[in-house]
Amino acid sequence: MRKLFPARKKSPGLSPGSLIHVGQKKSEMVKISFMDYNASGHFAEGEVTSIGKITSIVDPASVTWINVAGLHQVEVIEVVGQRF
């Protein structure tokens, strides 16, 4: 019987929940875009050059969608997880 999923590589010594990119190595930058809106009609969208700048855009009174295109830079995903 053919396996549907390839065998996963395990890195010994890492704690559960550690972020590891196991795909192809890529050199392009991660693209971070956002959409922000609220019930009173406010709407904004755009791109940011670093995840540090997204915190100045996020307003607790609105809904913010953050899209990270490119999961190969684990550091960016770690920052998103820590801040949000």
C-alpha positions as CSV (number, residue, x, y, z in Angstrom):
1,M,0.0,0.0,0.0
2,R,1.3,3.4,-0.9
3,K,1.9,6.0,1.8
4,L,-0.1,9.2,1.4
5,F,2.2,11.3,3.5
6,P,6.0,11.3,3.4
7,A,7.8,10.3,6.6
8,R,8.4,13.3,8.9
9,K,11.9,14.1,10.0
10,K,12.3,14.4,13.7
11,S,15.0,16.6,15.3
12,P,16.0,15.1,18.6
13,G,16.4,17.4,21.5
14,L,13.8,20.1,20.6
15,S,11.0,20.9,22.9
16,P,7.4,20.3,21.8
17,G,6.0,23.2,19.8
18,S,9.4,24.2,18.4
19,L,9.1,25.9,15.0
20,I,11.1,24.2,12.2
21,H,10.9,24.9,8.5
22,V,11.2,21.5,6.7
23,G,10.5,22.6,3.1
24,Q,12.8,24.0,0.4
25,K,15.3,26.6,1.5
26,K,14.2,30.0,0.1
27,S,15.9,33.3,0.0
28,E,13.1,35.7,-0.8
29,M,11.7,38.0,1.8
30,V,8.5,37.2,3.7
31,K,5.6,39.4,2.6
32,I,3.4,40.7,5.5
33,S,0.1,42.3,4.6
34,F,-2.9,43.3,6.7
35,M,-6.6,44.3,6.6
36,D,-8.1,46.2,9.4
37,Y,-11.8,47.0,9.8
38,N,-14.5,47.9,12.4
39,A,-18.3,48.2,12.7
40,S,-18.3,51.9,12.1
41,G,-17.0,51.6,8.6
42,H,-13.2,52.0,9.0
43,F,-11.2,49.9,6.5
44,A,-7.5,49.9,5.9
45,E,-5.2,47.5,4.1
46,G,-1.6,47.5,3.1
47,E,1.8,45.9,3.5
48,V,4.5,46.3,6.1
49,T,8.2,45.7,5.8
50,S,8.7,44.2,9.2
51,I,6.4,42.5,11.8
52,G,7.5,45.1,14.4
53,K,5.5,47.7,12.4
54,I,2.2,45.7,12.4
55,T,1.7,46.3,16.2
56,S,1.3,50.1,15.6
57,I,-1.6,49.3,13.1
58,V,-3.5,46.8,15.2
59,D,-6.3,48.5,17.2
60,P,-8.2,46.5,19.9
61,A,-11.5,48.1,18.8
62,S,-11.2,46.7,15.3
63,V,-10.7,43.3,13.5
64,T,-7.2,42.9,12.0
65,W,-6.3,40.2,9.5
66,I,-2.5,39.6,9.2
67,N,-1.3,37.6,6.3
68,V,2.2,36.2,6.3
69,A,3.2,34.9,2.8
70,G,6.2,32.7,3.2
71,L,6.6,30.5,6.2
72,H,10.3,29.8,5.6
73,Q,11.5,32.5,8.0
74,V,10.6,30.9,11.3
75,E,11.7,34.0,13.2
76,V,8.8,36.0,11.7
77,I,6.2,33.3,12.7
78,E,7.7,33.3,16.3
79,V,7.3,37.1,16.6
80,V,3.7,36.9,15.3
81,G,3.0,34.1,17.9
82,Q,4.5,36.1,20.8
83,R,2.8,39.4,20.0
84,F,-0.6,38.1,19.1
